[in-house]
């Protein structure tokens, strides 16, 4: 009887754990499109070649300058410095959540540098949802493209972790701080 109860507990625990994180065995072997082939421009308007990030994990974060989560820029910069040999961070400015990123590219760059010392990669301002959703966020939010899961961008500072080979690993809610164990244990 004890063995059956223990086995049931193990099965239930394993099932619960699977709900909280993406099970690697659930990944499709061939997503329709590689994240590395998606065209993206830097904040300065230059082509950003995502394939240059192969071999390191990526943390892609939609960011905004006038949000309650904006202080996360500081932790993102610390994370970028602390894990520079294993991780690249890409900040993606977006103005779709209560117009909290109204600035121009120059204003965004100046704000990030002056207030948080940001040196990690930043893209041009894009839409992360809706009819004009950028191709990067189409890939991040659609299982048919990323091979792992569907998701919706709920607010500024939602985080997508990509492994060294360009596979989606996990999605972290906006309130999950960049230096939280939840993120750092996956790096």
Secondary structure, 3 states (H helix, E strand, C coil): CHHHHHHHHHHHHHHHHHHHCCCHHHCCCCCCCCHHHCCEEECCCCEECHHHHCCCEEEEEEECCCCCCCCHHHHHHHHHHHCCCCEEEEEEECCCCCCCCCCCHHHHHHHHHHHHCCCCEEECCCECCCCCECHHHHHHHCHHHHCCCCCCCCCCCCEEEECCCCCEEEEECCCCCCCCHHHHCCC
